[in-house]
């Protein structure tokens, strides 16, 4: 019996080692860059990292990333000057672009359309409007040298707070234990394709069983509309508070949004108060091809082409690329 247990343990160990080697050889597990919180309380990636972002159990998406000296995924360094023409794209994972090779990013596509400008992409997964304005304020000297700044915004989840605070949840992923676990590409791969989800769900169910529960009543249509209106008003108030706190520059700042999923209240407010915005919804609606990836809602290469087209057209029409 003792020999059987020892042999079984040895076989399991050898199988795990073999699987680890297979995952590494075929690069099935993604390389996750290290997060940091800098001296200005700005959360970003640790500078000068390279790796590959992998999604899906059959490498449905495989792209290379490069974290520059500023801590953002980009093929170029951010060195704005008064002599050159620069445009900054600030936003979340859609701007970050880990689903696309860093040398074929939205910024690169815009530069191909307008060769006389440089595009700096300050994208970081999870950034909301508070993160974006805090970043611009923290690096005020750098951003003041940039001619125009475009901020990606999604009304439903980028305006949930009216002031900036460090989000500790994301930084917790850099705990010593998590860093140790990430060294196993097999474990990273299993988590990314959902193998570890069932035991996690079972754990959460067991925890919920121990918690007292109260019966939920179905809300009426009037109640749903009331809650929706309250939420929209709260998000609009958060937008105003952040804009006033950080001194939103209407001449140099432009919002990038999809009007199909943006509150009419917010759109009307922007127009009534002279906030510039780029609405890319028309480009997506007129497209005969899919604009997002198969397995999530991030833009695919075609979608990014359309975003770059919308941005380029806006810059040309507004003559913002002229000194």
N, C-alpha and C positions, 0 to 999 in steps of 0.2 A: 504493500500500500504506500509505503514511504517512497519507494522508487517511482511508482506511478505518479505521485504528486510532484516529485522533483522533475521527472521527464515532461510532464504536462506543463509545468512552469517554464521549463527550458524551451519547449516548443512554442509556447505563447510569446515568450521573449523574442525568439528568433523570427516569428511571424511579424511581430510589431516592428522589429528592426528592418525587416525586408520591406514592409509597407512604408516605413519612414524613408527608406532609400528610394523607393519607386516614386513617392510624392516629390522628393527633391530632384530626382533625375528628370522627371517629366514636368517639373515646375507647376504642380497642381495647387500648391498652397500659396497664398498671397504674401507679399512682403509688406508688413505694416510699418510705416515710419514712426519714429518716436515723437511724442507730443511734448511741448514745453510751455511754461508760463514765463514770459520774459520779465525784465525789470519794470516794464510799463503795464504789467498785468494784462498783457495781450497773449491770448492762447494761440499757438501756431505750431508748425512742425519744426523740429530741430534742424537747423541749416545743414546743407551739404549732405543729403542722403539720396541714394538711388535705389531703385527696386522695380518690382513688377506687381501690378494690381491684377488679381485673378478673380473671376466670378464664375460660378457654375461648376457642376461636377465634371464637366467635360471641357473646361477652359472655354466657356462660351464667350468670355471676354478676357483678352490678355493684352495688357498695355503697359508701357514703361512710364515711370514717373521720375522726375528729377526735382529735388527740393533745393532751391537756390540759397544764396547767402542771406536773403531776407526771411527765409522760412516758408516759402510758398512754391507750389508746383509750377515751374516755368522753364522755358528753354533759354531765357535771358535773365540777366541781373537787372535790378531796379536802380538806375542811376539817373534820375531826372535832372535836367539842367534848364536854365532859362533860354538857352539857345535852340534846343530841340523841341519837338512837339510830342507830348506824351498823353496817353489816355489810360486811366486805371479802371479795371473791372474788379469790383469788390462784391463778394457773395459767398454762398455756401458751396456744397459739393458740386453743383451744376457748373459753377465757375472754376472750381478746383480742378475738375476734369480728370480724375483718376481713371475714368472709363475710356480715355482716349490717350494715345501716345502724346507725351508732353510737347513734342516738336510738331504736332498737328492740332494744336489747341484752338479755341475760339479766338484768342488774341492773335495767333499766327495767321488765322484766316482773315481777320480784319486787316492785318498788316499787308497781306497780299492784295487786298482790295484798295488800300490806301498806303502805298509804299513809303510816303514821307513821314509817317508817324511810328511811334513805338507804343506797344500796348503792354501794360503791366497787369498781371492777373493775381489779385490778392484773394484767392479762394481757399476756404477751409470748411470742411464738412461740419455742419451744425451752426455756422454763423447766422445770427439773426440781425435785425436792424440795429439793435443796441451794440452788438459786437462790431458791426461795420463802422458805426459812427465813433465808437470808442477807439478803434484802430486808427481811423483818420485823425482823430484828436491827439492820440498818443504819439503819432509820427507826423505831427503838424508840419514841421519844416520840410519833410520829404514830400508830403502831399500838396503843400503850397506851391511847389515847383512843377507839379503836374497840371497840365492845361485843363483837362476835363476828367470827371470821375463819374462812372456809371455804377449804380448800386442795384444788384438783383434783389427783388423783394417778392415774397409770396404772402399775401394778406392773411391767409389762414393760420400761418405758424411763425411769421417773422415779427409780429407785433404783440406778442403775448405779454411783454413786460415793458415798463416805461422808464426803466433805469438799468444801467449796466452793473452787473455783478459777475464775478468769476463763476463759471459753471464747473463745479468740482466733479461732476459725474464722469465727464470725458477724461479728465486728468487722472481719475482713479484707475483708468485702464493702464496707467504707467506704474502701478504698484509693483514692488519687487516680485510678488507672486505671479502677477500677470506677465511680467517680462520673462520670467522663468518658463511659464507655460508656452509662450509664443516661440520659444526656441525649438519646440517640436513642430515641424511643418505638418506632420500627420494630424496632430491635435488641431492645428489651425484649419487644415483642410476639412476635417470632420465637422468642426463648428460651422464653417462657411457653407457646407452643403446640407446642414440641418440634422446630421446624425445625432447630435447632442441635444436637440430640441425636445424629444419625447421625455427623457429623464428630467429635464428642466421643468417641463409642463407638469409632470407628475409631482415634482417637489412643490411647485406653486399651488397645485390643487390641494395637496395635503396641508399646506400652510393655511389656505383659505377655509378648509374644513374646521380648523381650530378657531377661526375668527367668528365672532357673532355676526350674523347676516340679517338684514332687514329686507322685507319684500319691496320691490320697486313697482311703482304704479306707472302705467303708460301715460305719457304726457299728451295732452290735447293739442290739436293743431294750433290753437291760439297760444298755448304755453310754449310750443316749439318756436313760433314766430317771435314771441316776446324774448325768449332766451337768445335767439339769433340776433335780434336788434340790440340787446344789451351787450352782446359780445362784440358786435361791429362798432358800437359807440366806444367801448372800452379800448379796442384796438386803435381806433382813430385818435382817442385821447393819448394813448401811448406814443403814437407817431408824433403828435404835436409836442409832447413833453420831451421826447428825444431830440426832435428838430430844434426846439428852443434851447435845450440844455447845451447842445454841441454847436449851435449856430449854423444851421443848415444853409449852405450857399446855393441859392436858386440859380445863379448864373453859371456855376461850374458843376453842379450836381444834377444828374438825371437818373430817374428810376427805370429799371428794366422789369417789365411785368407782363403777365398774360391776363387780359381783361376777361377771358372766359371764366376764370376762377377767382376773380377779384370783385369785391363788394362794389356795387353801384354807388353806394354812399361814399366810399373811398375815392373812386374815380371822379365823382362829381366834386368832391372836396379838392382834389388835386387841380382840376381844371379851373375851379372858382378862385383858387389862391395862387395860380401861376406856377405850379410845380411841373417841371418838364418830365415827361416819361416816354419810354419806348414801349409800344404795345406790339409784341411779336405774334399775337394770336392769329392775325390775318394770314401770315406766312404759313403757319402750321395748318390752318383750315384749308388753304388752297393747295396744299401739297398732296400729290398722288401717292406718295410713299410714306412709310412709317417714320415718325420723327423721334421715337423713343426705343430703348433697348427692349428685347423680348421679355426679360426677366425682372425688370424694374422700370421706373418712370424717368430715369435719367435720359438725357438726349443722346441719340446715336450720332454717327458722323453726319448724316443728312440733316438732322435736327440742329446740330452745331453749325452747319453751313448756313442754315436759315437764320439762326441767331446772329451770326457774323454779318450776314447780308442786311438784317434789320439795323444793326448797330452802325454799319458802314453807311447805309443810306441816310440815317439820322445825322451822322457827323457831317456828311457832305451837304445835306439840305440846310443844316443850321450854320454851316460854314465855321464850325468849331475847330477845324483843323488849321485854320489860318491864324497866324500871329497878329 
